[in-house]
Amino acid sequence: MSHFPHDAKRTTLGAASLFCFGTWIRLHGIDLITMALMGALGLGIYKAPPAPSRSFPIYFQDGEVVYPQFAYPIRKEIVPIFAAALIAFFAPFFFFCLFQARRRSLDDLCTTTLGLLKSLITAAVFQVWLKWLIGGLRPHFLAACQPSIQPGAAPSGNGFASIMYDRSVCTGNPKEINDSLESFPSGHSTAAWAGLLYLALYFNAQLKVMSGHNPAYWKMILMFTPLLGATLISGALTIDEFHNWYDVLAGGIIGSCTALVAFRQTFAAIFDFRFNHVLLPRTTSLFHRKPFFNSADSGPFFDYAPRPEYTTTQMPFTREGGWGWGQEACLGAPGDATVLGVGTGHMGHGDAGGGMGAVNGGIRHSGGAGAVGGDTGHIGHGGGVGAGNNAAANGTGPNGSMV
């Protein structure tokens, strides 16, 4: 049985607003400058030698190594840091460009890419601060240090029983010693999760993986593929012994947090399938004081009011689940102003369930949920979902929104 009625018609999509790169630069210029400063700060900290001077034991009295977990040999990295950074940026950017086949908006491409860069740069700066000020011993620290202490020799360090030493006993390459003192947190893991989790959220938004319909299984696989990639990059660091497990975990947490915040700053929602593909507007900035509205129906902030017409950037990439067929979910989130009847809607009264009316005068009975109504109110019965332009016995009309 077809999900859509026989008379369903595709949503008429208008062209995206004309993009002016100069205006976009003025609106986002302060962000670009801040990102450049953050990048320079992060690079400077990355080049600085580790701030703390760590103490560590080397041998027991019988010549046994105290911490063999820091005595692994120095190996070649499975995934170099530059490769992890390139994957974290170019893998998402490739799909941002590919999805423009339907998004068709330079504003969308530039703003989405800017959100990705915010995630990557913020995560990188946070992790280099932690490396510099806290750091930690890499699993191959003793191999990099090459301590000048002989096994079985009388302790000659400091601390209790003189068993603790610092880097002054190291005879290895100073650059390798500095690097082996900055294990916490993992830069690879931070970059991987900052970029690839952002991509996974983008897939969820554009393909409506977690939405109000049952999507194709390949979409779920595609959404999880970046998460698999981030996990593999992170896990490889425990194989080549460049990081401890807790370094990888800390880097993943930092990268994931910045990805979530950067995505939410760019799009109207993270997991709400109705709005997580919609770009949040920016209308003023330090370099663009006069409010800028890129279309007649946009405002200085995102709201849940239904739009009189859609543009390609107001629709996700997918056309399943009602998207593009006049079935788009546009009712506000539970408890927001549109559901409560503030603004474009008004409050209805249910004679049985005492329910709340929907936008444009929907009325519900028996506790049913009202939905977007037409010019006049319609009724949803029996706890069903009230729908669009024509009321039906079970609360759904021929053009009802299956939210």
N, C-alpha and C positions, 0 to 999 in steps of 0.2 A: 504494500500500500504506500502510495506516495506521501511524503511528509508535507508537501506543499499542495495547495489547492490548484485545480486545473486552470483557474483564471489568474493565478499569481503572475505578477509582472516584475521584471527586474527594476531595482531602484535606479532612477535616472541620476547619473553622477555628473556633476558639473566639473569644469576644469579647475585645477588648483589655482590659487591666486598667483599673479605674476610675481616672480621672485626677483628681488633687488638685492644683489650681494652687498652693495654699499650700506643699505639699511640694516641688513643682517649683521654686518661687521660693527656698526654703531650700537646695535642693541646688545650684542654679545662681546663687544670689545673689552669691557672691563673683566669679563671672564677669561678672555684670551691673554690679557696682560697678567692676571693673577696666576693663570696656569703656567705662563712662562717664568714668572718669579718663583713659583713653587718648584718647577723643574730645575731651575738654577740652584735653588736652595738644596734640593735633594741631591743634585750632582756634587755640590760642594761637600755635603756631609758624607756622601759615598766615598769621596777621595780622601777624607780625613782619616788619620790613624785612630784606632779604638781608644775611647776615653778611659775606661776603667783599667786598672792593673789587677788582673786576677791572680789569685794564689791557687796552687795545685800541688798535690803530692805526686811522687813519681814511683819510688820503690818501697816495698816493705824491707825489713831488716834482712830477710832471707833472699832478697833480690827479685822477688815477684813484683810485677807491675801492679800498682794499686788499682788503677782504672783502665782495664783492658778495652773498655768501650770507647776510649779515646786513643787507641793505639793502632787503628786500622791504617793500611797503607794509603798514600795519596793516589787516587785513580783519576782517570779522565771522566769528566761529567758525561752522563748519558744524554742529557738535554742541556746544552750550554745556556747561560742566562740570556744571551742575545736572542737565541732561538725561542725561548719561552716568551720573551717580550714581543717578538715579531708575531708569534702565533696568537698571543693574547689580543693583539690589535688587528692584524690582517684577516684572521678568520671571521670575526664579527663584521669587519668592514666589507668583506666580500659579499656577505649575505645582505647587508644594508643596501649595497648597490644592486644586487640581484632582485631584491624585493621592490625596487623602484619600477620594475616592469608594470606594477599595478599602483604603487603609491604615487609615482610620477610627480615628485616634488623635491626640488633642490633644498628647500627649507627643511623638509623632513630628513633628507640625507645629511645635511650639515649639522642640524641640531641633534640628531641621533648619534652621529659620530662625536660631536662635542661632549655628549653625555658619557660616551665610552671613554674618552680621554680624561674626563673628570674622575672617573672611577680609577683608571690606571695611574694617573699622576698622584692623586690623593693617597692611594694605597702605597705607592712607591715611596713617597716622602715619609709616611708614617713608619714604614718598615725600616728605612735607613736611619731614622732617629733612634729607633729601638736597637738596631744593630750597633750604632755608635755609642749610645749611652749605657746599654745593658749587655748586649752581645752574649757570648757563651763559647764553650769549647766545641769545635767540630769533632766528629768521630776520628778524624785523622790528625788531631792536634799534636800528639806526641811525635808523629812522623814528620810533621812540619817543623816542630820545635827543635828536634835533635838535641835534647838536654845533655849537658856536659857532666852529668852525675853518673858515677859508676855503680852498677848493681852491687849491693852488699856493703857499700861504703857507709861510714858513720854519717847520720843526718847532719847537714850543715846549712839548713835553710832557716826559716823563722817560724813563729807560732809555737804551739805546744810541742815539746820534744823536738823542735827544730825540723819537723818533717815537711813543712810547706815551702814551696819555691815560687818565684815569679819568672817572668819572661827573660830576666837577666841571665838565666842559666841556658837559654836557648842559643844554638849555634847555626840554625837553619837560615834560609832565605828570609830577610825581614818582611818582604811583601807577602810571602806565604804564611808567615807567623801572624801578621796583622789579619789576614783573611781568615785564618783558623781560629781567631779569637772573636769572630763576629758571626757566629752560627745562628743566633736567635734574633728575629724570626727568619724564615726562609723567604728569600726574594723571589725565587722561582714560583713557589706556591702562592705567594701574594699576587704576583702578576697574572698567573693562570686563572685564579678564581675571580680576580677583579674584571678580567676581560671575558672569560668564557661563561661565567654565571650571568653576566650582562647579556650575552648572546642567547643563553637558554631562556631568560625572561623575555627577550625579544621574540624568539620562536613561539613561546606560549601566547604572547600578545597577538602576533600576526596570524598564527595558524589556529588559534583558539583551542589549544590542547586541553586545558582545564576550563571548560565552558559549559553552557546549558544544552549541549548535545553530545552525542557519542562520536568523536572524531575518528578518522582513519588511524590505524595503529602505527603507520610509518611516521605520522606526525609526532606521536609520543616518543618513538625512537630518535627522531631528529632532535627533539627537545633535550633528551638525555645525553646525546652525543657530546655536546660541549662539557657537560659535567663529568662524563667519562674521561675526556681529554684532560681536564683540570686535575682529576684524581690520578691519572697516569703520570702526568708531569710531576705532581707532588710526590707520588710514591716512588718514582725513580730516584729521588734524592736519598732515600733510605737504602737503595741498592748500591749506588756508587759511593755511599758513606760520606756524602757531603753535609748531611743534616741528620739530627736526631728526630725522632717522631714528634716530639713536642714543638720543635722548630717548624715542622711542616704544618702541624695543627694550628699554631698561632698565625702563620702566614695565610692559611686558608680562611681563618676567621676574619682577619683584616681585609683581605680581598673581597670576601663575600659581603661584608658590611658596606664597603664602599660601592660595590656593584648595586646593592639594593637601594642605597640612598641616591646614587646617581641616576638610576633608572626611574625612581619615583620623582626626582626633580625634573626629569625630561618628559615623562608620560603621566597621564592623569591618574593612573592606578598601577598597582603591581599585579595583583591576582584577580581583581574584578574584571571578568572577561568582557564586560560591556564597554569599558573605557580604557583598558590598559594598552590600547594602540593609539590613543588620541594624544597628540602633542600638547603640552601645556603652553599657553601663550606667554610671550614677553612683549610688553608694549612700551616700556620706558627703560632708560638706563642713564648712566652718567654722561654718555655721549649722544643720547637721543631723548631729550627732555619732553618733547611733544608726544603725547600718546599716539602709538601706531597700531591700527587695526587692519589686519591683512585681509579681512572680508567684512561684509556688511553686518553679518550676524555674530561676529566675535566680540568678546569683551576683554577687559584687562585680567580676567581670571576665568578658570574653567567652571562651568556649572552643568547641571544635569538636564537643562531644558532641551527638548527635542528641537532639532534644526529644521527649518523649512525645506532645505535641500542639502544633499550630501556632496562633498567633493571627494576626490580619490584619496586625499590624505585623512579624511574623516572615516574611512573604511579600512579594515584590515586587509592583509594580502589574501586571506582565504575567502571563498565564496560559498562555503558550506555552512550549515547550521543557521541558515536564514539570512546571512550577510549578503547584501546585494540583491535580495529578492523581496524587499519591502517588509522583511521580518526582523529588522535590526532591533536589538534591545536598547531602548533609550530611556526607560524609566529610571529614576534616581535610585541610589542605594537606600537600603532600609533606614528609615529615620531621618532622611534628609528633607530639605524644604519642599521638594517637588512631591514627594509621597505624602507629606503632611498637608498639602494643599496650599502652601505659601507660594505666591507669585502667580504662575500661569494656571495653577489648578485651584480647586476649592474643596472644602471638606464636605463629604457626603455622609449620609446617615443610613445605616442598615437596620431594617425593621426586625430582623431576626438575630443577626450576629453583632450588631452595633459596630460594624467595621468602618474603616476609614475609606473615604472615597479617593479616587485616583485623579491624575491630572486631567483637566478639562471635564470634570464632572462625572467620573465613573462612580457607580454605586454598587456596593456588594451586600450580599445576604448570607446568612449562615456562616459567617467567618471567612468567606471567600476573599481572595486577594484581588483588589481592583488593579487594572492596568491602564495603559494610555487609551483614553477614549476619543471619540470623534468630536463633532461640534456639539453633540448632545450626549448626555450620560447614558450608559448602558449598564446592564445588570449581569453579574456573574453569580450563578446559583450553586448551591451544594458544595461549597468549599473549592470550587474550581477556580481557574485563573481567568479573571475578566480580561477582555481583549479589545481589539482595535475598533473597526468601523461598524461592525454589525454584531449584535449580541446573539449568542446561541444558548441552547438549553444548558450546556455544561460549562458555560463561561468562556468559550472560545468561538470567535467568529471566523469567517473565511479568510480574513486578512489579519487574524489575531496574532499577537506577538508571542511566540513560544519561548518565554524567558526562563 
